Amino acid sequence: MDDNLNSAARVAGHAVVGEIMGFPCQGLTIRWTNQEIGVCRWPAMPDTVFAQLQFERYGPADPEFCEIKDWVIRRIKSYLGGAVADALISGVINVPWLTTDLNMISVVTRNVFGQPGPHFDELLTSEIIYDIDRGVEVEDLGRVVGRARELWEEEIHQLLVEETTWLGRITDLIQERGTLSGPEVRSLRPSN
């Protein structure tokens, strides 16, 4: 398996799905370290989402809650796009990388889907487990990864199949250059 190609596909998948989900790519970078880390930069989260992340400010009865829930679902799908794009090459979902991606929004996910009400979905909330050996609490995102895949993996797979040319162009160029700007990502999309 070509780690460079998989890393390039992963960030390209984030960019393509993010663009479609309403998160304009601000740039892609692959930092060649021993971990083959790739980064897709999106605009900062809206103030309402940040408030939900920090303070669990809004409940299901608040008008802002649906907007926050929509943002969280679109962001989960955008993160899932990286794993699905990688799987189009490797044949398998890289669960550790997907877990790392979803960790970026795990608190806000818990503060949306963990609240009692019509949107409650315990499987989209992380578990906090006490590690006796280390004497610390550890966040386990296993069920979040599983639930996100169950709900949205097929949709994201189909979306990326439909955008295969765009995904391939981004993957090839990021692999060659190591970095792309947001406008370059968008310029690679075929005209309809």
trRosetta pair geometry for C-beta under 8 A, 3 or more apart (Angstrom, degrees):
i j d omega theta_ij theta_ji phi_ij phi_ji
1 6 6.5 25 164 -39 107 133
1 90 5.8 31 -134 -118 127 100
2 5 3.8 49 99 16 118 115
2 6 6.4 161 90 -15 63 84
2 89 7.9 -78 55 161 96 133
3 6 5.6 -56 -144 39 33 111
3 7 6.1 33 158 -19 68 106
3 36 4.9 -121 162 -83 112 159
4 7 6.0 -57 -148 37 28 108
4 8 6.3 26 155 -17 64 109
4 30 7.8 83 -151 160 72 155
4 32 7.9 -1 -108 -110 95 108
4 36 7.1 -133 -86 -135 44 119
4 175 5.9 96 150 -143 100 101
5 8 5.7 -56 -146 38 30 111
5 9 6.2 30 155 -19 65 107
5 89 6.1 -167 133 -173 110 157
5 171 7.2 44 -160 175 70 114
5 175 6.3 13 -101 -108 54 143
6 9 5.7 -54 -145 37 31 110
6 10 6.3 37 154 -26 64 104
6 36 7.5 44 79 146 96 148
6 86 5.1 54 -164 -143 85 96
6 89 5.9 -157 -96 84 70 137
6 90 5.9 35 -107 -48 119 120
6 94 7.5 97 175 -41 128 145
7 10 5.6 -50 -148 29 32 115
7 11 6.8 20 159 -9 64 101
7 30 5.5 101 133 -137 119 122
7 36 4.3 -133 -68 164 141 106
7 37 7.5 52 -145 76 127 4
7 38 4.7 156 178 -36 90 121
8 11 6.4 -59 -151 40 30 100
8 12 6.1 30 152 -18 65 112
8 30 6.2 -41 -84 -64 68 149
8 38 7.1 173 -84 -98 29 147
8 171 4.7 101 130 -158 104 69
8 172 7.7 103 152 -57 143 15
8 174 4.8 161 -146 89 94 104
8 175 3.9 -25 -86 -66 162 91
9 12 5.5 -59 -144 42 31 114
9 13 6.1 38 155 -25 67 104
9 85 4.6 -168 161 139 88 99
9 86 5.2 140 97 -89 112 51
9 88 6.9 -148 -175 58 138 100
9 89 5.2 -163 -28 -11 170 136
9 167 7.4 41 -145 171 78 103
9 171 4.9 17 -88 -119 62 126
10 13 5.8 -53 -151 31 27 112
10 14 6.8 29 150 -18 61 101
10 38 5.5 141 83 54 107 141
10 82 4.2 43 -172 -173 74 95
10 83 7.2 31 -129 -70 93 34
10 85 6.1 165 -99 79 30 109
10 86 4.6 18 -77 -60 86 112
10 94 7.6 -43 -94 41 128 137
10 97 6.6 -66 -136 156 147 150
11 14 5.4 -46 -151 33 39 115
11 15 6.4 41 150 -21 66 103
11 28 4.9 121 151 -155 125 113
11 29 7.6 -143 -145 57 159 32
11 30 6.3 -137 0 -72 150 87
11 38 3.7 -118 -48 157 119 130
11 39 6.7 15 -116 55 124 19
11 40 5.0 163 -157 -53 81 95
11 82 6.6 21 -75 -121 26 110
11 170 8.0 -132 104 146 80 114
11 174 6.1 -144 82 160 122 164
12 15 5.6 -54 -150 35 34 112
12 16 6.2 29 156 -17 68 106
12 28 7.3 36 -77 -134 52 161
12 85 5.9 -165 82 173 87 157
12 167 5.4 109 140 -158 119 67
12 170 3.8 147 -132 103 106 115
12 171 4.3 -72 -17 -66 163 72
12 174 6.1 -160 -63 18 96 139
13 16 6.0 -53 -139 38 30 106
13 17 6.1 16 167 -4 66 111
13 81 4.1 -178 157 145 87 78
13 82 4.4 153 81 -100 113 32
13 83 7.3 -138 109 28 154 30
13 84 6.0 168 -159 66 142 75
13 85 2.5 -149 -67 -4 124 136
13 86 6.7 -89 -1 -21 148 68
13 160 6.3 -10 -128 -109 93 135
13 167 6.6 31 -84 -136 62 114
14 17 6.5 -66 -143 47 22 99
14 18 5.6 25 161 -23 62 119
14 25 7.9 114 116 -103 84 110
14 28 7.9 146 73 -110 109 105
14 38 8.0 172 15 119 134 112
14 40 3.7 -169 109 10 131 156
14 78 6.0 59 -154 165 66 82
14 79 6.9 11 -114 -110 96 35
14 81 5.5 144 -90 85 32 108
14 82 4.3 10 -52 -64 90 103
14 85 7.8 -99 -17 18 53 139
14 101 7.9 -151 -94 -133 120 135
15 18 5.7 -59 -140 40 21 113
15 19 6.3 25 160 -22 61 105
15 25 4.4 21 -140 -86 90 147
15 28 5.7 -45 -63 -68 133 125
15 40 5.2 -151 -62 -131 74 130
15 170 5.8 -157 71 -167 140 159
15 185 5.0 -119 -179 -152 137 141
16 19 6.0 -55 -153 31 26 110
16 20 6.7 16 154 -10 61 109
16 81 6.3 -162 70 -180 84 136
16 85 7.3 125 36 -79 125 136
16 159 7.8 159 132 134 107 102
16 160 6.5 99 101 -111 141 80
16 163 5.3 156 -171 120 132 146
16 166 5.8 130 -114 112 117 115
16 167 5.2 -35 -44 -84 158 83
16 170 6.7 -158 -51 19 99 152
17 20 5.7 -60 -150 42 34 109
17 21 5.9 26 155 -14 70 114
17 77 6.0 -144 170 137 123 84
17 78 4.9 173 110 -121 103 52
17 80 7.2 -121 153 74 170 73
17 81 2.8 -146 7 -78 146 152
17 82 7.8 -109 29 -31 128 56
17 84 7.9 90 -53 49 143 122
17 85 8.0 -136 -19 -37 113 115
17 156 6.0 6 -113 -143 138 102
17 159 6.4 89 -107 109 87 138
17 160 7.0 -37 -63 -69 100 95
18 21 5.7 -64 -140 45 28 106
18 23 4.0 -70 -174 76 92 110
18 24 7.7 -148 134 -37 100 2
18 25 5.9 105 89 -67 127 83
18 40 6.3 175 -6 144 153 138
18 42 5.7 -129 -166 -89 138 123
18 78 4.1 68 -84 -143 73 123
18 81 6.8 -133 -28 43 68 152
19 23 7.0 -83 -68 71 26 61
19 24 6.5 50 -115 -116 71 44
19 25 5.9 -40 -64 -15 95 98
19 185 7.2 -165 -60 131 135 120
19 186 7.0 159 -127 -92 141 84
19 189 7.9 -142 128 -68 162 139
20 159 6.3 -179 91 -173 168 132
20 163 7.5 -124 -51 -47 136 154
21 74 4.0 150 180 -169 115 98
21 75 7.5 166 135 -67 146 33
21 77 5.6 159 -89 84 142 117
21 78 5.1 -115 40 -62 150 101
22 74 6.1 -20 43 -177 105 153
23 42 4.2 -13 174 -144 116 132
23 43 6.7 -148 -152 28 74 85
23 74 7.0 154 -28 138 106 113
23 75 7.1 89 -54 -98 146 72
23 78 5.7 6 33 -99 141 160
24 42 7.2 132 69 -143 44 73
24 43 6.5 49 53 -23 88 107
24 182 6.0 55 155 -165 92 135
24 186 7.8 -13 -150 -61 92 126
25 28 6.6 -10 -176 -45 129 90
25 40 6.1 -67 -129 -168 101 99
25 41 7.1 92 -167 69 62 60
25 42 6.7 -55 -107 -91 42 68
25 182 4.5 173 101 -121 71 83
25 185 4.6 -18 78 63 144 162
25 186 7.3 -178 48 -44 105 84
26 41 4.2 -66 66 105 105 103
26 42 6.4 159 1 -111 99 16
26 43 6.7 127 -45 -60 122 57
26 181 7.9 -55 164 -166 44 63
26 182 4.7 -39 -127 -51 21 129
27 40 7.8 180 92 -150 42 46
27 41 4.9 13 54 39 80 117
27 179 6.9 1 179 -172 106 91
27 180 6.5 177 -154 91 63 53
27 181 5.2 -37 -103 -128 90 42
27 182 5.6 -68 -54 -37 53 75
27 185 7.9 -172 -115 -21 28 122
28 38 7.2 -4 -173 -177 91 100
28 39 7.1 166 -153 88 47 56
28 40 5.4 -13 -104 -104 81 70
28 41 7.6 -152 -74 14 35 76
28 170 7.3 95 4 -175 166 109
28 174 5.3 -53 117 -111 133 132
28 179 6.6 172 91 -150 62 46
28 180 4.6 13 48 49 103 95
28 185 6.4 111 -12 -74 116 123
29 38 6.9 174 94 -155 49 58
29 39 4.9 -2 59 55 93 99
29 41 7.8 38 5 -19 101 104
29 178 6.9 16 -153 154 64 71
29 179 4.7 3 -106 -108 75 89
30 36 7.4 -21 -170 -173 104 65
30 37 7.3 158 -160 93 56 47
30 38 4.5 -24 -106 -104 76 87
30 39 7.7 178 -85 19 32 66
30 174 6.0 110 -18 161 116 102
30 175 7.5 31 8 -98 159 43
30 178 5.4 -112 56 -147 91 61
30 179 7.4 -141 23 -66 64 56
31 37 4.8 -12 61 76 101 100
31 38 7.3 -179 20 -89 67 33
31 39 6.9 35 -9 -5 104 108
32 36 7.0 -3 -131 -112 55 53
32 178 7.2 -64 -24 -126 106 116
33 36 7.0 -127 61 -38 62 24
33 37 5.7 12 34 10 112 104
38 82 7.9 176 85 -145 122 128
38 174 7.8 60 -140 155 124 137
40 82 7.4 -153 1 -76 132 120
41 182 7.9 -87 78 -62 93 104
42 78 7.4 38 -63 154 153 158
44 50 7.9 5 160 -61 101 125
45 49 4.2 -104 169 88 115 128
45 50 5.3 145 95 -56 111 82
45 53 7.2 75 99 -19 159 140
45 71 7.2 100 -149 162 92 139
45 108 7.8 -149 -157 -60 161 168
46 49 4.9 93 59 8 79 102
46 50 7.0 -143 98 -5 40 89
46 67 7.7 -59 77 143 156 116
46 71 6.6 -118 22 -101 115 159
47 50 5.5 -56 -146 38 34 113
47 51 6.3 36 155 -22 67 103
48 51 5.7 -50 -149 34 32 112
48 52 6.5 32 151 -19 63 104
48 57 7.9 -126 -156 71 62 127
48 58 6.9 18 -172 -21 98 144
48 64 4.7 -146 -152 -169 137 123
48 67 6.2 38 93 95 154 121
48 68 5.6 -122 129 -72 107 100
49 52 5.5 -54 -151 36 34 112
49 53 6.3 39 148 -23 66 105
49 68 5.4 157 -93 -130 69 87
49 71 5.2 -93 -81 101 132 153
49 72 7.4 166 -131 -58 113 81
49 108 6.0 28 -177 -148 86 149
50 53 5.4 -52 -149 34 33 116
50 54 6.2 18 158 -8 67 110
51 54 6.1 -61 -140 45 28 101
51 55 5.7 -40 -176 41 67 108
51 57 4.2 -29 149 12 107 144
51 58 7.1 78 104 -17 112 96
52 55 7.4 -77 -111 59 14 65
52 56 6.2 42 -159 -112 56 35
52 57 5.9 -98 -81 34 50 85
52 58 5.7 -47 -88 31 100 99
52 68 5.1 100 -30 -152 159 148
52 108 5.4 76 106 -138 103 92
52 111 5.0 159 166 114 86 132
52 112 6.6 37 169 -63 140 87
53 105 7.8 -90 -103 -146 116 67
53 107 5.4 80 -154 98 75 111
53 108 4.1 -39 -87 -71 83 101
53 111 6.6 -171 -97 30 30 148
54 57 7.8 23 71 -29 81 105
56 111 4.3 -141 -101 -143 88 114
56 115 7.6 156 -165 -74 113 115
58 62 4.2 -118 -156 68 94 148
58 64 4.7 -112 -111 82 155 109
58 65 4.7 -166 141 -74 117 79
58 68 6.2 151 65 0 140 149
59 62 5.5 108 54 -5 59 102
59 65 6.3 -44 106 -78 24 140
59 115 6.0 -172 -137 -176 73 149
59 117 7.1 139 174 -37 88 150
60 65 5.3 177 -118 149 29 165
60 115 6.1 -178 -32 111 97 127
60 116 7.9 -103 1 96 132 51
60 117 3.5 -173 -2 155 160 167
60 118 6.2 142 -166 32 147 82
60 119 5.8 179 -106 16 116 109
61 65 7.3 83 46 1 25 146
61 117 7.7 -138 -36 -119 71 144
62 65 4.7 113 69 -26 84 101
63 66 7.1 -49 -173 23 45 102
63 67 7.6 36 140 -7 66 109
64 67 5.5 -63 -162 42 49 114
64 68 6.0 49 146 -23 79 107
65 68 5.6 -57 -149 37 32 111
65 69 6.2 33 154 -20 68 106
65 112 7.6 147 -163 -133 83 85
65 119 7.7 -168 156 9 116 152
66 69 5.6 -50 -143 37 32 113
66 70 6.2 37 155 -21 64 105
67 70 5.8 -53 -149 35 28 113
67 71 6.5 31 151 -20 62 105
68 71 5.6 -54 -150 34 32 113
68 72 6.4 32 153 -19 66 105
68 108 7.5 -130 -179 -177 107 109
68 112 6.0 -160 124 -98 107 119
69 72 5.7 -54 -148 35 31 112
69 73 6.4 29 155 -17 65 106
69 112 5.2 152 -97 -167 74 129
69 113 8.0 112 -127 -63 96 74
69 119 5.8 -92 -116 -144 146 154
70 73 5.9 -56 -148 37 30 108
70 74 6.3 26 156 -15 65 108
71 74 5.9 -60 -148 41 28 108
71 75 6.2 25 155 -18 65 110
72 75 5.8 -57 -145 38 29 109
72 76 6.3 33 155 -21 65 103
72 105 6.6 169 -136 158 82 136
72 108 6.0 -156 -99 125 114 105
72 109 5.7 147 -165 -97 127 66
72 112 5.2 -145 1 17 166 164
72 113 7.8 -153 124 -28 151 99
73 76 5.7 -49 -147 33 31 112
73 77 6.5 32 153 -17 63 105
73 152 7.8 162 -170 -70 86 146
74 77 5.7 -54 -150 37 32 113
74 78 6.4 35 150 -22 64 105
75 78 5.4 -50 -147 34 35 115
75 79 6.5 35 153 -16 66 101
75 105 5.6 102 119 -45 137 167
76 79 5.8 -55 -151 38 32 109
76 80 6.1 34 150 -21 65 109
76 102 6.8 35 -128 -116 81 97
76 105 7.2 -119 -70 73 73 139
76 109 7.2 91 -73 -102 117 123
76 148 5.2 -136 177 -130 121 123
76 152 6.8 121 115 35 106 157
77 80 5.4 -54 -144 39 32 116
77 81 6.6 51 149 -36 62 95
77 152 5.3 -112 -99 172 88 149
77 155 7.3 -50 -132 96 120 118
77 156 5.8 -176 -161 -80 84 114
78 81 5.5 -36 -157 11 34 121
79 82 6.2 -45 -171 19 43 109
79 83 7.5 30 143 -6 67 103
79 98 7.0 111 145 -150 99 68
79 101 4.0 155 -162 146 112 123
79 102 5.7 142 126 -71 156 64
79 104 7.2 -177 -94 41 137 120
79 105 7.6 -145 -32 18 145 119
80 83 5.7 -58 -157 41 46 109
80 84 6.0 40 150 -18 76 109
80 98 6.9 39 -112 -139 56 113
80 101 8.0 178 -56 103 36 142
80 148 5.8 -156 -76 151 124 116
80 149 7.2 169 -133 -88 121 58
80 152 5.8 127 55 102 171 116
80 153 6.4 -128 -176 -95 130 63
80 156 5.0 -157 113 -35 113 171
81 84 5.8 -58 -139 41 30 108
81 85 6.0 32 161 -21 66 108
81 156 5.5 -136 -85 -163 64 122
81 159 7.7 -62 -109 87 103 125
81 160 6.7 151 -147 -68 83 118
82 85 5.9 -55 -145 36 27 110
82 86 6.4 28 155 -17 62 107
82 97 7.1 -114 122 137 118 117
82 98 7.4 174 81 -95 97 70
82 101 6.1 169 51 -85 136 157
83 86 5.7 -54 -150 37 31 113
83 87 6.3 31 151 -21 64 108
83 93 5.0 37 166 -152 113 89
83 94 5.9 -143 -133 49 85 75
83 95 7.9 60 -141 -85 135 32
83 97 6.3 165 -93 91 89 102
83 98 4.1 16 -74 -79 145 110
83 101 7.2 -134 -38 23 104 147
84 87 5.4 -53 -147 37 34 114
84 88 6.8 47 150 -31 63 94
84 93 7.2 -15 -83 -105 49 95
84 153 6.4 165 -86 -153 117 76
84 156 4.8 168 -4 118 163 113
84 157 5.2 -136 -161 -81 130 67
84 160 5.7 173 118 1 116 150
85 88 5.7 -41 -156 18 35 116
85 89 7.6 22 150 -6 59 100
85 160 5.7 -154 -84 -141 77 149
85 167 6.0 -157 -130 -157 115 128
85 171 7.6 -169 171 -76 122 121
86 89 6.2 -67 -168 39 37 104
86 90 5.8 -3 155 11 76 118
86 93 7.6 94 80 -135 104 43
86 94 5.4 -40 115 3 149 116
86 97 7.2 57 6 74 169 150
87 90 5.9 -68 -121 58 35 88
87 91 6.5 -56 -169 112 68 5
87 92 5.8 -120 -125 91 90 16
87 93 4.9 -19 -74 -76 133 55
87 94 7.4 -153 -63 -9 80 72
87 157 8.0 -54 82 -105 124 102
88 157 7.9 156 -72 -140 98 81
88 160 6.5 -131 -49 127 143 134
88 161 7.9 177 -112 -78 130 71
88 167 7.8 42 59 136 160 151
90 94 7.2 57 57 -49 156 98
93 98 6.3 -1 170 -25 104 144
93 149 6.9 6 -124 -112 175 133
93 153 7.6 -54 -82 -132 142 134
94 97 4.2 27 114 24 116 115
94 98 6.4 149 89 -17 65 88
95 98 5.6 -57 -142 41 33 111
95 99 6.1 39 157 -25 67 105
95 145 6.1 82 -153 164 89 153
96 99 5.6 -54 -147 34 30 114
96 100 6.5 32 154 -20 64 103
97 100 5.5 -51 -150 34 36 113
97 101 6.4 38 151 -20 66 102
98 101 5.5 -51 -149 35 34 113
98 102 6.3 26 156 -12 67 107
98 145 5.5 105 114 -135 115 112
98 148 7.9 -170 170 81 121 134
98 149 8.0 40 164 -63 160 106
99 102 6.0 -58 -144 42 29 104
99 103 6.4 44 152 -35 62 101
99 141 5.0 145 -149 78 89 124
99 142 7.5 -8 -108 -79 123 48
99 145 5.4 -43 -83 -66 78 137
100 103 5.6 -46 -153 18 31 121
100 104 8.0 47 148 -31 54 88
101 104 6.2 -41 -179 4 41 114
102 105 6.7 -73 -165 50 50 84
102 106 6.3 79 140 -71 77 86
102 109 7.4 3 -177 -23 94 159
102 141 5.6 155 95 179 119 144
102 144 5.7 171 151 121 146 124
102 145 6.2 -162 19 -80 155 76
102 148 6.7 -152 -99 -11 141 160
103 106 5.2 -21 -140 -25 41 123
103 139 7.5 120 -129 100 98 131
103 141 6.1 -111 -76 -41 77 155
105 108 5.1 -56 -172 50 82 108
105 109 5.4 92 125 -32 88 100
106 109 5.5 -56 -145 36 30 116
106 110 6.3 31 157 -19 65 105
106 126 5.0 20 -170 -24 119 136
106 139 6.4 95 138 164 157 144
106 141 6.0 -94 -107 -96 129 117
106 144 6.9 -132 -122 -21 90 176
107 110 5.7 -54 -151 37 32 111
107 111 6.2 25 152 -14 66 110
108 111 5.4 -56 -141 44 36 111
108 112 6.4 31 156 -17 66 106
109 112 6.1 -62 -150 38 28 105
109 113 6.0 -14 171 19 68 112
109 124 5.8 -122 173 156 107 91
109 125 6.6 179 122 -100 89 52
109 126 7.5 86 83 -18 117 89
109 144 6.5 71 129 -138 152 133
110 113 6.9 -68 -122 56 22 81
110 114 4.6 11 -176 -13 63 137
110 125 4.4 86 -118 -138 75 92
110 126 6.0 -61 -69 26 119 82
111 114 6.5 -25 -79 43 18 108
111 115 7.1 33 180 -39 43 105
112 115 6.8 -67 -173 9 19 108
112 119 6.7 -64 161 130 80 135
112 124 7.9 -51 84 118 95 126
113 119 6.2 -106 -111 140 57 91
113 120 6.5 106 -178 -146 57 32
113 121 4.4 -50 -166 52 117 86
113 122 7.5 -168 140 -67 99 17
113 124 3.9 -11 108 84 170 118
113 125 5.5 -155 91 -51 100 89
114 120 7.2 36 -156 -135 14 78
114 122 7.1 71 -112 -112 67 55
114 124 7.9 -135 -49 87 69 80
114 125 4.2 85 -74 -94 104 145
115 119 7.1 28 66 73 95 100
115 120 6.4 -123 83 -87 46 84
116 120 5.7 -3 -129 -70 31 137
117 120 5.7 138 55 -33 52 95
121 124 4.4 44 100 13 110 111
121 125 7.5 155 95 -15 62 87
121 147 6.9 144 153 -178 118 149
122 125 5.6 -63 -158 33 44 111
122 143 7.9 -21 128 133 75 144
123 143 4.9 -118 -150 160 70 108
123 144 7.1 159 154 -88 58 40
123 146 7.0 -83 -176 84 113 98
123 147 3.8 141 132 -74 110 139
124 144 5.7 72 -149 -125 40 79
124 147 5.2 -120 -70 103 67 147
124 148 7.2 101 -116 -60 88 78
125 143 7.9 -3 67 89 50 117
125 144 6.9 -154 57 -79 6 103
126 139 4.9 21 150 -174 143 97
126 140 6.1 158 -171 73 88 45
126 141 4.9 -41 -109 -91 107 64
126 143 7.6 156 -120 53 38 91
126 144 5.6 -33 -74 -27 69 131
127 139 7.4 146 78 -159 44 51
127 140 4.5 -19 64 61 96 106
127 142 7.6 -26 24 40 113 92
127 143 6.6 76 -20 16 107 121
128 137 5.2 2 -178 -177 102 117
128 138 7.4 151 -158 73 55 36
128 139 5.9 -29 -101 -99 68 63
128 140 7.6 -179 -87 16 17 81
129 137 7.0 146 75 -158 35 64
129 138 5.2 -29 67 65 88 90
129 139 7.9 151 20 -103 77 14
129 140 5.3 40 -4 -17 120 122
130 136 7.7 -176 -150 101 59 26
130 137 5.6 -41 -97 -99 62 67
130 138 7.6 142 -113 16 13 78
131 134 4.5 12 112 40 123 101
131 135 7.2 -46 91 10 79 18
131 136 5.5 -1 50 62 108 70
131 137 7.3 161 10 -112 81 14
131 138 5.0 58 -31 -14 115 121
132 135 7.2 21 -170 -74 29 49
134 138 7.8 76 59 -50 133 115
140 143 7.5 60 122 5 96 86
141 144 4.6 -55 -168 43 78 119
141 145 5.7 82 131 -27 91 96
142 145 5.9 -57 -151 34 29 110
142 146 6.4 25 155 -15 64 109
143 146 5.4 -52 -145 40 37 114
143 147 6.0 35 157 -19 69 107
144 147 5.9 -56 -143 39 28 107
144 148 6.1 28 157 -19 64 108
145 148 6.0 -56 -145 36 26 110
145 149 6.4 25 156 -17 62 108
146 149 5.9 -60 -152 37 28 110
146 150 6.3 28 153 -21 65 108
147 150 5.5 -53 -146 35 33 114
147 151 6.2 23 159 -13 67 110
148 151 6.1 -61 -143 42 27 104
148 152 5.9 -40 -179 38 65 109
148 153 7.5 96 126 -49 66 85
149 152 7.3 -90 -126 57 15 67
149 153 4.3 21 -159 -42 63 129
150 153 7.2 37 -34 7 12 108
152 155 5.1 -60 -158 44 63 116
152 156 5.7 57 148 -22 88 106
153 156 5.9 -62 -147 40 30 106
153 157 6.1 34 155 -24 67 107
154 157 5.5 -50 -144 34 31 115
154 158 6.4 31 157 -17 64 105
155 158 6.0 -59 -153 37 28 109
155 159 6.4 30 151 -21 64 108
156 159 5.4 -50 -146 35 34 116
156 160 6.3 30 156 -16 66 105
157 160 6.1 -61 -151 39 28 106
157 161 6.4 30 151 -21 64 106
158 161 5.6 -51 -146 34 32 113
158 162 6.4 33 154 -18 64 105
159 162 5.8 -58 -155 37 29 111
159 163 6.4 1 155 5 66 113
160 163 5.7 -67 -138 55 34 95
160 164 7.0 78 152 -76 63 60
160 167 5.8 55 -161 -62 88 154
161 164 5.9 -1 -161 -52 36 104
163 166 4.6 -45 180 45 92 116
163 167 5.5 100 116 -27 88 97
163 189 7.8 -40 -150 -131 106 92
164 167 5.7 -59 -143 41 29 112
164 168 6.0 29 160 -20 66 109
165 168 5.8 -57 -147 37 27 111
165 169 6.4 28 156 -20 64 106
165 190 5.1 23 101 -25 138 130
166 169 5.8 -54 -148 34 30 111
166 170 6.5 25 157 -14 65 106
166 188 6.1 119 -146 117 71 91
166 189 4.7 11 -114 -114 125 65
166 190 6.2 -117 -61 2 86 81
167 170 6.1 -60 -151 39 28 106
167 171 6.1 29 154 -21 65 111
168 171 5.6 -55 -142 37 30 113
168 172 6.2 29 161 -18 65 107
169 172 6.0 -57 -148 36 26 109
169 173 6.3 14 160 -10 63 112
169 188 4.1 -180 118 -179 131 118
170 173 6.1 -65 -145 43 27 103
170 174 5.9 20 163 -14 68 112
170 180 6.9 -118 -148 33 83 169
170 185 5.9 35 -112 -134 119 79
170 188 5.6 149 -64 91 73 155
171 174 6.3 -59 -139 40 22 103
171 175 6.2 22 160 -19 60 113
172 175 5.9 -63 -151 37 25 111
172 176 6.3 20 155 -17 64 110
173 176 5.6 -55 -145 38 33 110
173 177 5.9 -4 168 11 70 114
173 180 6.1 73 116 -80 114 129
173 184 7.5 -144 132 154 149 119
173 188 6.8 -134 9 -92 146 146
174 177 6.5 -69 -128 55 26 86
174 178 7.0 78 -176 -102 59 6
174 179 7.3 62 -137 -74 76 8
174 180 5.4 -75 -86 -14 86 117
177 180 6.6 100 78 -65 130 76
180 184 4.5 -130 -170 88 93 128
180 185 5.5 112 128 -59 126 81
181 184 4.6 99 54 4 77 103
181 185 7.2 -133 98 -7 43 84
182 185 5.5 -50 -151 30 35 114
182 186 6.5 27 155 -12 67 105
183 186 5.7 -57 -147 41 35 109
183 187 6.1 38 154 -26 68 107
184 187 5.5 -53 -143 34 32 114
184 188 6.8 36 156 -25 62 103
185 188 6.2 -62 -164 26 29 112
185 189 8.0 39 143 -33 59 93
186 189 5.9 -37 -167 3 46 115
